[in-house]
Structure formats: C-alpha cells, structure tokens
Amino acid sequence: MSSVIRFLIAAMLMVSAVHSNLFAQGSAEDYERSARWWERVNNKVFPREVRPNWMGQERGENAPAEPVTKFWYRSQRSADQTDILVVDMPTGTVSSPWDKTKLAASLSEKLGQPIADNELRINEIRFENATQTWQFNFRDKGYRWNPNDNSLSDADKISNNNDTPRRRGGRRGRPRSSDAPVQRSPDGKWEVQVDNHNLVLINTADQSRHPLTTDGNEKHYYEGVFFWAPDSQRFVAIKTEAEVQHIVHIVESSPKDQVQPKLKSFNYIKPGDQIAVRKPCLFRIDTKQAVPIADTHFPNPWSIEDIRWEDDSSRFTFLYNQRGHQVVRVVAVNGQTGESGTLIDESSKTFVDYAHKLYSYYLDQTHEIIWMSERNGWNHLYLINGLTGQVINPITQGEWVVRSVDYVDVEKRQIWFQASGVYPEQDPYYLHHCRVDFDGKNLTLLTSGNGTHEVDYSPDRKYLVDTYSRVDMAPITELRSGEDGKLICVLETATLDPLVATGWQIPERFVAKGRDSQTDIYGVIYRPSTFDPNRSYPILESIYAGPHGSHVPKSFSAFRREQEIAELGFIIVQIDGMGTSNRSKAFHDVCWKNLADSGFPDRILWIQAAAKKYSYMDLNRVGLYGGSAGGQSTLRGLLAHGDFYKVGVADCGCHDNRMDKIWWNELWMGYPIDKHYEEQSNVTQAHRLTGKLMLVVGELDDNVDPASTMQVVNALVKADKDFEFLILPGVGHGAAETPYGHRRRKDFLVRHLLGVEPRHP
C-alpha cells in the first residue's frame, strides 16, 4: 500500500472520529436525557434533612421554664420509608417512640386486618406534652399511642403537619424602640393628625385643635407617623419632599382577555432621578411649635429611619443613609434645643453596603450599641458607647466575616451569629455558627464540619442540630452542644451512591489564583453524565456577578439547572470573581463604579487554570450565559473579552445601569451619575461585538426595564451586527427560564459551541 493511500485512509479515519465525537454531543439522546434530568436525579439521596420538633415546649422565642431535653424528627430512609425517631439530647441516645411490632399489632386489631411493621407509614404526627402520648394519622384516621403501657386509642385526625419550621437565625433588621409609632402621646393627653398635608395637635380631653404647621402641600408633606418622647412633651414627625415619578410603559401584546394589546405603566425610579427626601422635624407640646434642626449632619438623605428616643427624653437618634451610600451615620438630636451631632459615623471611599451589611442593636439599659462595620477591611461587630459613639471594643475581628446576627442574649452579654472564613483550611464562603461575648472574649465556634452549615437551636440554645453539606458531599446532621460546640452524636449521614449510580457526576470544587496572583478564586465544575475524558468539551460559564452576594453554590443539591444543560455535552463552570461579596472589603470594592468588570480578569484565569489541568476543556470554544445582572455580564463578556468568550445568551439584562432600578445601581455605581455609567453601558459598547449573541427578554419585565435590552438591539442594528433576538409575549423577568426560552437557549448554545444542529427527541 502506497504512503499516499495510507495517508488518505488515516485522514478519513481521523475525520470520522472527529465527526463521531461531535455528534455524540447535542444529540437527540442528550436532549432527552437533559429534559428528564430532574426525574432522573430526584428522590435519590437519603436520609433527608432533620427538622427537630422540641418535646415539652411550645414553639416560641423565649426559653422554657423547664429545660427541653428531647426532640423527635422524621428520618426518611427512602422514597417510601420514613421512621420517627426520638433524641435524648444530654445522652445523644436515639430511639423509636414506640415498639413497632406492638403498634402494628394494635393497629391490626383496631382495623381488623393484618398490618406488618414495614407498613407503618405514618404521616402526620404530634407529641402531646400534657399526656406524654403520641397522636398520629394512619390511613386517614387519627390515633393516640401511649408508650408507657403500649395502648392505642382513637383520636381526632391531625389536620396539618406539626413539624417545627427551622430556626435558622435572626433578622438582619434592628430592634427599635418605636417599631409601631402612634398618633397618641404616651400619657394619652395628646394626639397628632395630618390634615391637608399639615400637622394638627389635638387635646384628647376637650378635643381642641392646635395647628402645628402650615407649610405642608402635595410636594412637601408631613407623614402620618410620629415618634413621641417618653415624657409626652415632644415628638418627631417626618417631612417629605415628594419624589419625581419615573413612569415606565410596557405593552402586553397578547392579553388573555382581549384581542387588543394593553398598555401597562408603573413608577420605576432609576439612577439619578429625584427621590423622596425625608427629614425629621421636632415639635414641642408646651409651645406648640417646631424646634428647628439644622441638617448639617444629614444634608442629602437616601433614607432616614430607626428613630429612637432616650428613656429620659433628653435626645433622639436616627439612622442616616446618605445618597451615594458612602456615608451611613447615627445622628443624635437634643430634645430641647434641636442641636444635632454625629454619634456613629460609617464612611467609605467606595460604598457602605447598607443593604446587606448593616446591623445595629441598642442596649438601652447600658447605653451601648452593637454595630456592624467593615471599617477594618472585614465585616465585623463592634461594641459602641451609646452616649459618646466611641468604640468600647471590637466584638469580632480577624480575616473572616460576620454574615448575620442570629440572637443577642442581653443577660449573658453574648451574641450568636453566622460567619464565613473562620476555618482557614475550608472554603471561605462556608457558613459557620458561632457565639461570642460582648467584650470580644470567648469566641466559640459551634460548628466545625468541612461544609456550609444550617442549624436549629433548641429553645434554650443549649443544643443545636447542625446539618452541613457541600456541592460534592451529601448532608451530614449532627447534634452538638450549644455551650462549647462539642459533638454529641451523628444523627444522619446521607449517601451519594444511588445518585452516582444514575450517572450523576459529582461537581468539582476548583480553586485558582485571581488577577493579583495571590487571591484564591472559588468555583465549581459540572460534567455531563456521559463524560469521557478522551473527548473535547466546550466550556460554558453560568455567570452571575451581582455585588450584593456570592453566587457559586456551596450546599448540596442533586439537581441544578447547570447540570441539566451540561448533559447536552458541555463542561459548565460557575465562579465568584472579585467584585462579589462575602470576602474582604478590598475584594468587594472591585465592583465600585466598575460593574462592567464582572470579575472577568479572575474568571478567565480560573478557566485557563482548569483547562490546563484538564485537557478535555477546549479553550477555543468558551461561552457564557446568565440572566438579569448575569445577562448584563454575559453581553459584557462578548464585548470586552471577545477573544476569549465566543458565544453568549443574555437574558433580561440590565445592560445600561442608568436604565435599571435605583437602589441596586447607585449602591455599586455611585451618585451622582457620571461618565462611567455611559462608558460601561453595553449599549455604548455594542459595536465591539464579535461573537455569537442571543438576546432574550420578556415584554412584561417589571424588574429590569425591557427597554434596556431594546436599546442594545438598536445599537447592534446601527452597528450592522448579526445576532439573535427573542422577545417573549406575556413573560416577565427571567424569560430564558421559561420552557420555551430555556429550550431556545440550549439550542443556541448547541448550535454555536458544539457545531451541530439541535436534534430534539
């Protein structure tokens, strides 16, 4: 055989192999498997979560008079087998609340038919503390079981599930002395009303009326919410300068109840708009006049809230958030003179994340304030002197972050909180539960397992049921001491074996260095169930870079949409680049006036590092997709990094930050509106498109103005760029997550990253 013939045969075999490899991805079988992915992986991982039902204590926030030492929970062993178990917390002993054989025999006798132990499928159940008996439903009837004498009797059918909802921690809000302001004074002698935008003081004894203001009108009005001093001699009202409404119009093209379209209009304030300006006004009862307050310390409010009087009526304080969100402060006002000053000042050259990292707790008896701050570069708690505003001591400190406060024990002067980064050897995003004294001493880590944690505290917080997991590890549930966090016993350990048997690929946690060559960037890699390391796979990034949080999943889930799409023949990745939250302040600050960055310098390095380790990841075929802020980032990836990202599907993107909701955009992009808004607009940069783009939007999107996408379309048309555009009638935000939008997105990615025409089953 000649060398020419041998070469031709080898070339034909190579082409055939490549052709076969390509058509093994994006096939009808792949589509069928992707469409049924939920069915394939659902109900495979057991036992399920442990939801404790505390025995001997009605649900509530207060600790019981008698300690709670036991709880019961359902242990789901399979899709059709659930056991009821009782846990004695001091000993860690786990047992059944009844003798199954005797209960089955009693039920057999009661129903007149044989019932085996394994047929005891009891659904609704309740422990009755008063009688120390168990009430339950079986085969649509109610029964009561006494474990002391193994007796069974009829009972009312339980109408609803009594499982205790998770007690996953406290609110992010701030306890207030005036949560429900009232018109009437504390002594009951006076009442304030709003009359034609002005305030009127009413003597409740003789109903005499005394006008307090005359300057109120539709544009400058007094609100009907009042904050009375405890001595009833003064009160605070809010005077508001009305916002200038920004009306957005959208058209419902195909309403269900008529042939003709409908115009829908709503107020939607955008960056730079004139917002409502609220300022406090102080009034004296004896003079029936206002006491002037200079706004030197609160000149340009985004918000005025949390108005609180001192117990002795000497002053009131309020929380001032300055527009532009670089200043948040507690302002104190003298109740007699109206003189104001700054009590606590929180300022930043970038932004103060008031929406997610603001917490204050007022300790009125000791004149202290627990205050959350990033002033040292990490989100922590501080104990503040409530009279002077001076820092008494840091409560928490270190290169880790407080994520939320669960509970403040004023008597013991302890704080129960959630944090991440407390174990340097673990993923810094994993949530752990902790306790610390007000003086910063005795920091106790109550959870330790290598994963992200959710806990249920016993009513007296002496015990906690801790469930932790990772994307690559099924949940483990432990009973731990609330005193020192020590492990008492392992309650449940779920297994991945049945899930892996379906072909489910365990997601891989992957870490690579970011743009500074020092900071670790964390992400996840998903592979299809048909994964073959000898094939070549396009890389597809599911992107969301919103600065309000971190977005790579940390806990276990058998089903994720990314895995479903990966079944078509992709390697899918998710990454938290710089500019997202829950790390250091410096890590977060990358987003400031810089949303277009979207962490791309970190993301690209991360993907390149993964591809260096895994040769089957094809750096010549990289795409991305996302919705909302992820839609904005998707298009930005194609425009600014078109040499790396070749294909993108951008759903309902806020493509120009001047077009989106005010709070989200001014927080990260700043105020006033400057040239950086225009420079970072996808509309402004649309002419740079080189890759394959699909834009998706719902015509009824009231979250992100759909005109934001239309303006990109307009710019692309003017630049003579090819792209696909899908607008879905009757659909709101997240159009690509509808069945049709999702299918079209998959088809576009298959067509342009796999190089084959979609073949649906």
C-alpha positions in Angstrom: 0.0 0.0 0.0 1.4 3.3 -1.0 2.2 6.0 1.5 -0.4 8.3 -0.2 -3.1 5.7 0.2 -2.1 5.1 3.9 -2.3 8.9 4.5 -5.7 9.2 2.9 -7.1 6.3 5.0 -5.6 7.8 8.2 -7.1 11.2 7.3 -10.5 9.6 6.7 -10.4 7.7 10.0 -9.4 11.0 11.8 -12.3 12.9 10.2 -14.7 10.0 11.0 -13.5 10.1 14.6 -13.9 13.8 14.9 -17.3 13.6 13.3 -18.4 10.8 15.6 -17.1 12.8 18.6 -19.0 15.9 17.6 -22.3 14.1 17.0 -22.0 12.3 20.3 -22.8 15.7 21.9 -26.0 17.7 21.3 -27.7 14.5 20.1 -31.4 13.6 20.4 -30.4 11.3 23.2 -28.6 14.1 25.0 -31.7 16.3 24.7 -33.9 13.6 26.0 -31.6 13.0 29.0 -31.3 16.7 29.7 -35.1 17.2 29.6 -35.6 14.3 32.0 -32.7 15.2 34.3 -34.9 16.2 37.2 -36.8 12.9 37.1 -33.5 11.0 36.9 -31.9 12.5 40.0 -34.9 13.3 42.2 -35.5 11.3 45.3 -32.2 9.5 45.3 -30.4 11.0 48.3 -31.5 9.9 51.8 -31.8 10.5 54.7 -33.4 13.9 54.2 -32.9 16.9 56.5 -33.6 16.6 60.2 -36.2 19.1 61.4 -36.4 18.8 65.2 -39.7 19.1 67.0 -38.9 20.0 70.6 -40.7 18.0 73.2 -42.1 19.7 76.2 -42.0 23.2 74.8 -44.5 25.1 72.7 -42.8 26.9 69.8 -41.7 30.4 70.6 -38.7 32.6 71.1 -38.5 32.5 74.9 -36.6 29.8 76.8 -38.8 27.3 78.6 -39.2 27.2 82.4 -38.1 23.5 82.3 -35.2 22.6 80.0 -36.0 20.8 76.8 -34.0 17.6 76.7 -35.7 15.7 73.8 -36.9 16.2 70.3 -38.4 14.0 67.6 -37.9 14.0 63.9 -38.7 12.2 60.7 -35.9 10.1 59.3 -36.6 9.4 55.6 -34.8 6.3 54.6 -36.1 6.0 51.1 -38.8 7.5 48.9 -41.4 5.3 50.6 -39.9 4.7 54.1 -39.9 7.2 56.9 -39.1 6.5 60.5 -40.0 8.6 63.5 -37.1 8.9 66.0 -36.7 10.5 69.4 -33.4 12.0 70.5 -32.4 12.4 74.1 -30.0 15.3 73.8 -28.0 15.1 77.0 -27.0 11.5 76.2 -27.3 11.5 72.4 -29.5 8.4 72.6 -31.7 7.9 69.5 -34.7 5.6 69.8 -38.1 4.9 68.3 -41.1 6.4 70.2 -42.9 3.1 70.1 -42.4 -0.6 69.7 -43.2 -1.1 66.1 -44.3 -4.7 66.5 -46.7 -3.8 69.3 -48.0 -0.8 67.4 -48.6 -2.8 64.3 -50.4 -5.5 66.3 -52.6 -2.9 67.9 -53.5 -1.2 64.6 -54.1 -4.7 63.1 -56.6 -5.4 65.8 -58.2 -1.9 65.6 -58.6 -2.1 61.8 -59.4 -5.8 61.6 -56.7 -6.6 59.1 -53.1 -7.6 59.3 -50.5 -4.8 59.2 -46.8 -5.6 59.1 -44.1 -3.5 60.7 -42.9 -2.2 57.4 -46.4 -0.9 56.5 -46.4 1.6 59.3 -46.3 4.6 57.0 -47.3 7.3 59.5 -47.5 10.8 58.1 -49.0 13.5 60.4 -47.7 13.2 64.0 -47.8 15.2 67.2 -46.3 14.7 70.6 -48.7 15.8 73.4 -46.7 17.1 76.2 -49.6 17.2 78.8 -50.4 13.5 78.4 -46.9 12.3 77.2 -48.6 10.5 74.3 -48.3 10.4 70.6 -51.1 11.4 68.3 -50.8 10.4 64.6 -52.7 9.7 61.4 -52.7 6.3 59.8 -54.8 5.5 56.7 -56.8 8.7 57.0 -57.8 8.2 60.6 -56.4 9.6 63.9 -55.0 7.6 66.8 -53.2 8.1 70.1 -50.4 5.9 71.3 -49.3 5.7 75.0 -45.7 4.4 75.1 -45.9 3.8 78.8 -48.4 1.0 78.5 -48.3 0.4 74.7 -52.0 1.2 74.4 -53.8 2.5 71.3 -56.9 4.7 71.3 -58.9 6.7 68.8 -58.2 10.4 68.4 -59.0 13.4 66.3 -57.3 13.4 62.9 -54.4 15.8 62.7 -55.2 18.4 60.1 -51.8 19.8 59.4 -48.1 18.9 59.7 -46.7 19.8 63.1 -43.0 19.7 62.2 -41.3 22.7 63.6 -40.0 25.1 61.0 -36.3 25.7 61.0 -35.0 28.3 63.5 -32.2 29.4 61.2 -31.3 32.6 63.0 -32.4 36.1 63.5 -33.4 39.0 61.3 -30.9 41.4 59.8 -33.1 44.3 60.9 -32.5 46.4 64.0 -34.6 46.2 67.2 -36.3 49.6 67.6 -37.9 51.4 70.5 -40.5 52.8 68.1 -41.4 49.9 65.8 -45.1 51.0 65.8 -45.2 54.8 66.1 -48.6 56.1 67.2 -50.5 59.3 67.0 -51.3 59.5 70.7 -48.8 60.6 73.3 -47.7 58.1 76.0 -49.7 59.9 78.7 -52.7 59.8 76.5 -53.3 63.6 76.7 -52.3 64.5 73.1 -52.9 63.2 69.6 -51.4 64.3 66.3 -53.2 64.1 63.0 -52.4 65.0 59.4 -54.9 67.5 57.9 -54.3 68.5 54.3 -50.6 67.6 54.5 -50.1 69.6 57.7 -50.0 68.6 61.4 -52.7 69.3 64.0 -52.3 68.7 67.7 -55.4 67.6 69.5 -56.1 67.8 73.2 -57.8 64.5 73.9 -59.6 65.9 77.0 -61.6 68.7 75.2 -60.8 67.8 71.6 -59.4 71.3 71.0 -57.3 71.5 67.8 -54.0 73.4 67.5 -52.4 73.7 64.1 -48.7 73.0 64.3 -47.7 73.6 60.6 -48.9 75.5 57.6 -46.2 74.8 55.0 -47.4 71.3 54.0 -48.6 70.6 50.5 -48.7 67.8 47.9 -45.0 68.1 47.1 -43.8 68.9 50.7 -45.9 67.0 53.1 -45.9 65.6 56.7 -46.2 61.9 57.1 -48.7 60.4 59.5 -46.1 58.6 61.5 -45.0 60.2 64.9 -42.3 59.3 67.4 -43.2 60.5 70.9 -40.7 61.2 73.6 -41.4 59.1 76.7 -42.3 62.2 78.7 -45.0 63.2 76.2 -43.6 66.7 75.9 -42.1 66.4 72.4 -42.5 64.3 69.3 -40.7 63.8 66.0 -42.5 63.8 62.7 -41.2 63.3 59.2 -41.5 65.9 56.5 -41.1 64.6 53.0 -40.2 66.2 49.7 -42.0 64.0 47.2 -40.1 62.1 44.5 -40.5 62.9 40.9 -42.1 59.8 39.5 -40.4 58.0 36.6 -43.1 56.2 34.7 -42.1 53.1 32.7 -44.5 51.9 30.0 -44.6 48.4 28.7 -47.1 46.8 26.3 -48.8 43.4 26.8 -49.1 42.4 23.2 -51.3 39.3 23.7 -53.6 39.6 26.8 -55.7 36.6 27.6 -59.0 38.6 27.9 -59.0 40.7 24.8 -57.6 40.9 21.3 -56.1 44.4 21.6 -52.8 45.0 23.4 -52.7 46.6 26.8 -50.5 49.4 28.0 -49.1 48.9 31.5 -47.5 51.8 33.3 -45.8 51.9 36.7 -43.5 54.1 38.7 -39.9 52.9 38.5 -37.2 55.2 40.0 -33.9 55.0 38.2 -30.3 56.2 39.0 -30.1 60.0 39.0 -33.8 60.5 39.5 -35.2 62.9 42.2 -36.1 60.7 45.1 -38.3 61.3 48.1 -36.3 63.3 50.7 -37.4 62.6 54.3 -36.2 64.7 57.2 -37.1 64.7 60.9 -38.9 67.6 62.5 -39.1 68.2 66.2 -42.2 69.7 67.9 -42.7 70.9 71.5 -46.1 70.5 73.2 -45.8 73.4 75.6 -45.1 76.0 72.8 -47.0 74.1 70.1 -44.2 74.9 67.8 -41.4 73.3 65.8 -37.8 73.3 67.1 -35.5 73.9 64.1 -33.0 71.2 63.4 -30.0 72.1 61.1 -29.4 69.3 58.6 -25.7 69.7 58.7 -25.2 66.1 59.6 -27.9 64.7 57.2 -27.9 67.0 54.2 -28.7 64.6 51.4 -30.6 61.6 52.7 -31.2 58.4 50.8 -33.2 57.4 53.9 -33.9 58.4 57.5 -35.0 55.6 59.7 -34.8 53.9 63.1 -35.9 57.0 65.1 -35.4 56.3 68.8 -35.9 58.4 71.9 -33.7 58.1 75.0 -35.6 56.8 78.1 -35.1 60.2 79.8 -36.4 62.1 76.7 -33.2 64.1 76.5 -32.5 63.3 72.9 -33.5 61.2 70.0 -31.3 59.4 67.4 -31.9 58.2 63.9 -30.0 56.3 61.2 -29.0 58.5 58.2 -28.0 56.8 54.9 -26.6 59.4 52.5 -27.4 59.2 48.9 -24.5 57.7 47.1 -24.1 55.3 50.1 -20.6 56.4 51.1 -21.9 57.7 54.5 -24.1 56.0 57.0 -24.3 57.5 60.4 -26.3 57.6 63.6 -27.3 61.2 64.2 -28.2 62.4 67.8 -30.5 65.4 68.3 -31.0 67.3 71.6 -34.7 67.0 72.5 -34.8 70.5 73.9 -32.7 72.6 71.5 -32.7 70.6 68.3 -28.9 70.7 68.2 -27.6 67.7 66.2 -24.4 65.8 66.0 -22.9 62.6 64.7 -22.9 59.7 67.2 -21.6 57.0 64.9 -20.0 57.7 61.5 -19.6 54.9 58.9 -17.9 56.2 55.8 -16.1 54.7 52.8 -14.3 56.0 49.8 -16.2 53.4 47.8 -19.5 52.3 49.3 -21.1 51.3 52.6 -23.1 48.1 51.9 -26.2 49.3 53.8 -28.5 46.7 52.1 -26.6 43.6 53.3 -24.1 44.5 56.0 -25.9 46.9 58.2 -26.9 45.8 61.7 -27.4 47.7 65.0 -28.7 46.6 68.3 -29.4 49.1 71.0 -28.8 48.1 74.6 -30.8 50.8 76.3 -30.1 49.8 79.9 -26.3 50.0 79.5 -26.3 52.8 76.8 -24.4 50.6 74.3 -24.9 49.7 70.7 -23.8 46.6 68.8 -22.7 47.9 65.4 -21.7 46.1 62.2 -18.9 47.6 60.2 -16.3 46.9 57.5 -14.0 49.7 58.8 -11.0 47.4 59.3 -11.4 45.7 55.9 -13.6 42.8 57.1 -17.2 42.7 58.1 -17.3 42.6 61.9 -19.2 43.6 65.0 -18.3 46.4 67.4 -19.5 47.4 70.9 -20.2 51.2 70.8 -20.7 53.6 73.7 -24.3 54.8 73.0 -23.7 58.1 74.7 -20.4 59.1 73.1 -20.2 57.0 70.0 -16.8 55.8 70.9 -15.8 52.2 70.2 -15.6 50.3 73.5 -14.1 47.2 71.9 -14.3 45.1 68.7 -16.6 42.1 69.4 -15.2 40.1 66.5 -12.0 40.6 64.5 -9.8 38.7 62.1 -9.5 37.9 58.4 -13.0 36.5 58.2 -16.5 38.0 58.0 -19.7 38.1 60.1 -22.5 37.2 57.8 -25.5 37.8 60.1 -26.6 38.0 63.7 -29.0 35.3 65.0 -29.6 36.2 68.6 -28.5 38.7 71.2 -28.5 37.5 74.8 -28.6 40.7 76.8 -28.5 39.0 80.2 -25.4 36.9 79.4 -24.0 39.6 77.1 -23.5 37.2 74.3 -24.1 37.3 70.6 -25.0 34.2 68.4 -24.0 34.8 64.8 -23.1 33.3 61.5 -19.7 33.8 59.9 -17.6 32.6 57.0 -13.9 32.2 56.7 -13.4 31.2 60.3 -11.6 28.0 59.4 -8.6 28.9 57.1 -8.4 25.4 55.7 -12.0 25.5 54.4 -13.7 27.3 51.6 -14.1 30.9 52.9 -17.7 31.1 51.9 -18.9 28.2 54.1 -21.3 29.4 56.7 -20.5 28.5 60.3 -22.3 29.3 63.5 -20.6 31.0 66.4 -21.0 32.7 69.8 -19.0 35.5 71.4 -19.2 37.7 74.5 -19.9 41.4 74.1 -16.3 42.2 75.2 -14.9 40.0 72.3 -13.8 37.2 74.5 -14.7 33.5 74.5 -15.3 33.2 70.8 -16.8 29.7 70.4 -17.2 28.0 67.0 -20.3 25.9 67.4 -19.9 24.1 64.0 -16.8 22.6 62.5 -17.6 20.2 59.6 -16.0 21.0 56.3 -19.0 22.3 54.5 -21.6 25.0 54.8 -24.0 24.8 57.8 -27.6 25.3 58.8 -28.6 24.8 62.4 -31.7 24.5 64.6 -31.2 25.7 68.2 -33.1 24.1 71.0 -35.4 26.7 72.7 -32.9 27.3 75.5 -30.0 27.2 72.9 -28.2 24.5 75.0 -28.2 22.3 71.9 -28.1 22.6 68.2 -29.0 20.3 65.3 -26.3 21.0 62.7 -26.7 20.0 59.1 -23.8 20.6 56.7 -23.0 19.7 53.2 -21.0 20.7 50.1 -21.8 20.6 46.4 -19.7 17.3 46.4 -21.0 15.9 49.7 -24.4 14.8 50.8 -25.8 16.3 54.1 -24.5 15.2 57.5 -26.6 16.0 60.5 -25.1 16.2 64.0 -26.3 17.0 67.5 -23.9 19.4 69.1 -23.6 21.2 72.4 -24.7 24.8 72.4 -22.3 25.5 75.2 -19.0 24.6 73.6 -19.9 23.2 70.2 -18.7 19.7 71.0 -20.2 16.8 69.0 -22.7 14.7 71.0 -23.7 12.3 68.2 -24.2 12.0 64.5 -27.9 11.8 63.7 -27.9 11.2 59.9 -25.3 10.7 57.1 -26.8 10.8 53.6 -25.1 8.9 50.8 -24.5 9.8 47.2 -24.3 6.2 46.0 -27.8 5.9 44.5 -27.4 9.3 42.8 -24.0 8.4 41.3 -25.4 5.1 40.1 -27.7 7.2 37.7 -24.6 8.6 36.0 -24.7 11.8 38.0 -21.3 13.4 38.0 -20.1 14.8 41.4 -19.5 18.5 40.9 -15.8 19.5 41.4 -14.8 22.4 43.7 -12.0 24.2 41.9 -9.7 27.0 43.1 -7.3 29.1 41.1 -5.4 32.4 41.7 -7.1 35.7 40.7 -5.7 38.7 38.9 -3.4 39.6 41.7 -1.7 36.2 41.6 -2.4 35.9 45.3 -6.2 35.8 46.0 -7.9 32.4 45.7 -10.9 32.4 43.4 -13.5 29.7 44.1 -15.8 27.9 41.6 -17.4 24.7 40.6 -17.1 22.4 37.5 -20.0 20.4 36.2 -19.6 17.5 33.8 -22.3 15.5 31.9 -23.2 12.0 32.9 -21.8 10.8 29.6 -18.4 12.4 30.4 -15.5 10.9 28.6 -12.0 12.4 29.3 -10.9 11.4 25.8 -13.4 13.8 24.2 -13.1 17.5 23.8 -15.8 19.7 25.5 -16.8 23.3 25.1 -16.6 25.4 28.3 -19.8 27.2 29.3 -19.9 29.6 32.1 -23.1 30.2 34.0 -22.4 33.7 35.1 -23.9 36.0 37.8 -21.6 38.7 39.2 -24.1 40.7 41.2 -22.1 42.6 44.0 -25.0 42.0 46.5 -23.8 38.5 47.3 -21.7 35.5 46.3 -23.3 33.1 43.9 -21.4 29.8 43.4 -23.5 27.2 45.3 -21.9 25.8 48.4 -24.5 23.3 49.7 -25.5 20.0 48.3 -28.3 19.7 45.7 -29.0 16.7 43.5 -30.5 18.9 40.8 -29.1 22.1 39.4 -30.0 23.7 36.1 -26.3 23.9 35.2 -26.1 20.1 35.4 -29.1 19.7 33.2 -27.6 21.9 30.5 -24.2 20.1 30.8 -26.0 16.9 29.7 -26.0 18.3 26.2 -22.2 17.9 26.0 -20.7 20.9 27.9 -18.4 21.4 30.7 -20.1 24.1 32.8 -18.5 26.3 35.4 -19.6 28.8 38.0 -17.1 31.3 39.5 -17.2 34.0 42.1 -14.7 36.6 40.9 -13.6 39.8 42.6 -16.3 42.4 43.0 -18.8 39.9 44.6 -19.5 39.9 48.3 -18.8 37.9 51.4 -15.0 38.2 51.3 -12.8 41.2 52.3 -13.8 44.8 51.7 -11.0 45.1 49.2 -12.3 42.0 47.3 -15.8 43.6 47.2 -14.6 47.1 46.3 -13.5 46.0 42.8 -17.2 46.4 41.7 -17.4 50.1 42.7 -18.1 52.2 39.7 -16.9 49.2 37.8 -19.8 46.7 37.3 -18.6 46.1 33.7 -15.6 44.3 35.2 -17.8 41.5 36.4 -14.7 39.7 37.7 -13.7 38.7 34.2 -9.9 39.0 34.8 -10.4 36.4 37.6 -12.8 34.3 35.7 -10.7 34.0 32.6 -7.6 33.0 34.7 -9.7 30.5 36.6 -11.0 28.8 33.4 -7.5 28.8 31.9 -6.2 27.1 35.0 -8.9 24.5 34.9 -8.2 23.8 31.2 -4.5 23.5 31.9 -5.3 20.7 34.4 -8.0 19.1 32.2 -7.0 18.9 28.5 -10.6 18.0 27.5 -11.7 21.5 28.3 -11.5 23.3 25.0 -10.3 27.0 25.4 -11.2 27.6 21.7 -14.9 27.1 22.5 -15.8 29.1 25.5 -19.3 30.6 26.0 -21.4 32.0 28.8 -25.0 32.7 29.7 -26.9 34.5 32.5 -29.9 36.5 33.4 -30.6 39.9 34.9 -27.2 41.1 36.2 -25.9 37.9 34.7 -27.4 39.0 31.3 -25.5 42.2 31.6 -22.3 40.4 32.3 -22.9 37.9 29.5 -23.0 40.6 26.9 -20.1 42.4 28.5 -18.0 39.3 28.3 -18.6 39.2 24.5 -17.9 42.9 24.1 -14.9 43.3 26.3 -13.4 39.8 26.1 -14.4 38.6 22.7 -11.1 37.0 22.2 -12.0 34.5 24.9 -15.8 34.2 25.1 -17.2 33.3 21.6 -20.9 32.6 22.4 -23.3 34.1 24.8 -27.0 34.1 25.7 -28.0 37.2 27.7 -31.4 37.1 29.3 -33.3 40.2 30.7 -30.0 42.1 31.2 -29.7 45.5 32.9 -27.4 46.5 30.0 -27.2 50.1 31.0 -27.1 50.9 34.7 -28.9 54.2 34.1 -31.9 52.1 32.9 -32.2 49.8 36.0 -33.6 50.2 39.5 -32.1 53.0 41.5 -31.1 51.3 44.8 -29.1 48.4 43.2 -27.2 50.6 40.8 -26.5 53.7 42.8 -25.1 51.5 45.6 -22.4 50.0 43.4 -22.0 52.6 40.6 -22.3 55.6 42.9 -24.1 59.0 42.8 -24.2 61.4 41.1 -24.4 59.9 37.7 -21.0 60.3 36.0 -19.4 59.4 32.7 -18.5 55.9 33.9 -22.2 55.0 33.6 -22.1 55.7 29.9 -18.7 54.2 29.4 -19.7 50.9 30.9 -23.0 50.6 29.1 -23.4 47.6 26.8 -25.3 50.0 24.6 -22.3 52.2 24.2 -20.0 49.3 23.6 -22.3 47.2 21.4 -20.3 48.0 18.2 -17.5 45.8 19.7 -19.5 42.6 19.3 -17.6 39.8 17.5 -19.1 36.6 18.9 -22.4 34.8 18.6 -25.0 36.6 20.7 -28.6 35.7 21.6 -30.6 38.3 23.5 -33.7 37.2 25.4 -36.3 39.4 27.2 -39.9 39.2 28.4 -42.2 42.0 27.2 -43.7 42.4 30.7 -40.5 42.5 32.7 -41.1 44.9 35.6 -37.8 44.1 37.4 -35.4 45.3 34.7 -36.9 47.7 32.1 -37.1 45.6 28.9 -36.2 48.8 27.0 -32.7 48.2 28.3 -32.5 45.2 26.0 -34.2 47.0 23.2 -31.6 49.8 23.3 -28.9 47.2 22.9 -30.8 45.8 19.9 -31.0 49.3 18.5 -27.2 49.8 18.9 -26.4 46.4 17.3 -28.6 47.2 14.3 -26.9 50.6 13.9 -23.5 48.8 14.1 -24.7 46.3 11.5 -24.1 43.3 13.8 -25.6 39.9 13.4 -27.4 38.5 16.5 -30.5 36.6 17.5 -33.3 38.3 19.5 -36.1 36.5 21.3 -38.8 38.5 23.0 -41.5 36.5 24.8 -45.0 37.9 25.0 -46.7 37.8 28.4 -43.5 37.0 30.2 -41.8 38.9 32.9 -38.3 38.7 34.4 -36.3 35.6 33.6 -37.7 34.9 30.2 -34.9 32.3 29.4 -36.1 30.2 32.3 -39.5 29.6 30.8 -39.8 26.2 29.0 -39.6 27.9 25.5 -36.9 30.3 26.5 -34.8 27.5 28.1 -35.1 25.3 25.0 -34.1 28.1 22.7 -31.1 28.9 24.9 -30.0 25.3 24.8 -30.4 25.2 21.0 -28.4 28.3 20.5 -25.5 27.0 22.7 -25.5 23.6 21.0 -25.6 25.2 17.5 -22.7 27.6 18.2 -20.5 25.8 20.7 -21.0 22.2 19.7 -21.3 23.0 16.0 -24.3 20.7 15.4 -27.9 21.4 14.7 -30.1 20.6 17.7 -31.9 17.3 17.3 -34.9 17.0 19.6 -36.3 13.6 20.5 
